[in-house]
């Protein structure tokens, strides 16, 4: 029974990442670019996300966080410091975001 439970947990965890990536891709607005993503935990249970991203505007950042919250799959959003960089092409905002994703199969 213990071995069967381990196999079931591994199978459930393996399915979590495709569901997570689908949820994440649907939540990212056009003005945001994800630079890096790190996950901790998983195995069919909620896992923590550490995201570094860039956005064109503060509104793009707000829209992304709102969309994640509204999905019901992301919780505990914490926005880190937002750094604005000016260039000839316009301004760019770099930021970090942490959240928890709960897979729903």
C-alpha positions in Angstrom: 0.0 0.0 0.0 2.8 2.4 0.8 4.4 1.8 -2.6 1.1 2.3 -4.3 0.6 5.6 -2.5 4.1 6.8 -3.6 3.4 5.9 -7.2 0.0 7.8 -7.0 1.7 10.8 -5.5 4.4 10.9 -8.2 1.8 10.6 -10.9 -0.3 13.4 -9.4 2.8 15.6 -9.1 3.8 14.9 -12.7 0.4 16.1 -13.9 0.6 19.3 -11.8 3.2 21.1 -13.9 1.3 21.0 -17.2 -1.8 22.4 -15.4 0.3 25.0 -13.7 1.9 26.2 -17.0 -1.5 26.4 -18.6 -2.8 28.5 -15.7 0.3 30.7 -15.8 0.3 31.3 -19.5 -3.4 32.3 -19.5 -2.8 34.8 -16.7 0.2 36.8 -18.2 -1.0 39.9 -20.0 0.6 41.1 -23.2 2.6 43.9 -21.5 4.4 41.5 -19.1 7.4 39.2 -19.9 8.5 36.5 -17.4 12.3 36.5 -17.1 12.7 33.6 -14.7 10.5 31.2 -12.7 11.4 29.0 -9.8 9.0 26.5 -8.1 9.3 24.9 -4.7 7.2 22.0 -3.5 4.7 20.3 -5.7 3.9 16.6 -5.8 0.2 17.2 -6.3 0.1 19.7 -3.5 0.3 23.5 -3.7 3.7 24.9 -4.6 5.4 28.2 -4.2 6.4 30.4 -7.2 9.2 32.9 -7.3 8.9 35.0 -10.5 11.1 37.7 -11.9 9.4 39.7 -14.7 9.3 42.9 -16.7 6.3 45.1 -17.6 5.7 48.1 -19.7 3.4 49.8 -17.2 2.3 49.6 -13.6 -1.2 48.8 -14.9 0.2 45.7 -16.6 1.5 44.5 -13.3 -1.8 45.2 -11.5 -3.7 43.4 -14.3 -1.6 40.3 -13.9 -1.9 40.1 -10.2 -5.7 40.7 -10.5 -6.1 38.0 -13.1 -4.1 35.5 -11.0 -6.2 36.2 -8.0 -9.5 35.9 -10.0 -8.4 32.5 -11.4 -8.7 30.9 -7.9 -5.6 28.9 -8.5 -3.1 31.4 -7.3 -3.0 32.7 -3.8 -0.6 34.6 -1.5 0.6 37.1 -4.1 3.4 39.3 -2.9 4.8 41.9 -5.2 8.5 42.8 -4.6 10.1 46.1 -5.3 9.4 47.6 -8.8 12.4 49.2 -10.5 11.8 51.6 -13.4 14.4 51.9 -16.1 14.2 54.6 -18.8 15.5 54.1 -22.3 15.0 55.5 -25.8 12.4 52.8 -26.4 10.4 53.9 -23.3 10.3 52.8 -19.6 10.5 49.3 -18.4 9.6 48.0 -15.0 11.4 45.1 -13.4 9.8 43.3 -10.4 9.6 40.1 -8.5 6.4 38.3 -7.5 5.8 35.3 -5.2 2.7 33.3 -5.1 1.3 29.8 -4.4 -0.3 27.7 -7.1 -2.8 25.0 -6.2 -3.3 22.5 -9.0 -6.8 21.6 -9.9 -7.1 18.4 -11.8 
